[in-house]
Amino acid sequence: MKIFDRVLKRLVSQGQLTVIYHDGSRSTVGTADPAFPALTLQFLDSRVPIDILKDPRLGMAEAYIDGRVIIEGGGIMELISLIRVNNAWENGKSISAKGPLKRGFKALRQTLWRANHRSRAKANVAHHYDLSGALYALFLDKDRQYSCAYWPDADNQAGISLEEAQEDKKAHIAAKLLLEPGMKVLDIGCGWGGMALYLHRTCGVDVTGITLSEEQLKVARQRAQDAGVSDHVRFELIDYRDMEGPFDRIVSVGMFEHVGTAHYRTFFNKCRDLLTPEGVMLIHTIGRVDGPGITDAFTQKYIFPGGYIPALSEMLKGSEGTRLMVTDVEVLRLHYGLTIREWYKRAMEHKEEIVALYDERFFRLWTFYLAGAATVFEHGSMVNFQVQYARNRRTLPITRDYMAQAEAGLRGR
């Protein structure tokens, strides 16, 4: 407990946190601050502080998921926000232990997980994306966009709904693709089909969406059929490595995190081969601002097995030598934090339905995941990258003005 107390004092100075141990003793750290609720953690067994010290994120996650920790004065979002804001990336702080032995073990583990071999890729996708469609319908927007939304008005964030922000995201991406009616577009990692349907509806292009999730495939195909556009928007259960082209454009939103660093060169080579000589590609992915890293044990075990968030340097290294030219890079810093806050809010509002679908333990797991994800974009080392590639340097206009013009025309369609 003394060691844990010392760790707490280093973690929290702004805001107040009290821990009540299993034996009834307590410790309070930090200074009361009206910007933060005063929180109390009650540990229901003696293993909790030991588990957290061994692996802060996984240890706290499993203790909370198993009901061995009770939070008073707020919820899991408030707790993780308090920890994160006190250890913000900009201040050069970290909440993870970084001893040489631990780094070496994690590096070895990460090498194995990053591979994401073809034989395991489908199972990794199914682990997360083949959860009940009813779950996603409860916390996502109506179009089921399970990726970072776009909030163009920083002074009016509260006046923009999640649905509007996701429509603006699709317009933002479509504008960068410089689409023309009749073009053939490949959507790698198409989700439930929202992006593909949007591109056809607003830009008159034919889209092929591919996924490894059988549940997403069923929904996407049904949506295309219901909209009467199955002859222009089709969806396939296929690995990108098995696709045949050519395509005028490629878009990939929230899929690159599942490629695996060992396969970056394969991915970019394949994409180049799939594009026409005048082809353009836009990749939207979560990214690290601190250089190459490792996926934490909680995320690997419970959320995205085989997933890895790339650093920009890793993306660019992966595409170098493939004769794809990087033509534009944009960093979305706060947009995903705003997005996931909305998902968390909706999940909390639909607690009873989510518990009925699964159970209390799953609800605690899911909200822990959402709270951690939101706060790492608000105070940690994660952002979103949008990286545009072209095969021919002359395909796109030589200034970015066309993007803003096209985006303005797409808004509200």
Secondary structure by P-SEA (a helix, b strand, c coil): caaaaaaaaaccccbbbbbbcccccccccccccccccbbbbbbcccaaaaaaaacaaaaaaaaaaacccccccccaaaaaaaaaaacccccccccccccaaaaaaaaaaaaaaacccccaaaaaaaacccccaaaaaacccccccccccccccccccccccaaaaaaaaaaaaaaaacccccbbbbbccccccaaaaaaaaccbbbbbbbbccaaaaaaaaaaaaaacccccbbbbbcccccccccccbbbbcccccccccccaaaaaaaaaaaccccbbbbbbbbbbcccbbbbcccccccccccbbbbcaaaaaaaacccccccccccccccaaaaaaaaaaaaaaaaaaaaaaaccaaaaaaaaaaaaaaaaaaacccbbbbbbbbbcccccccccaaaaaaaaaaaccc
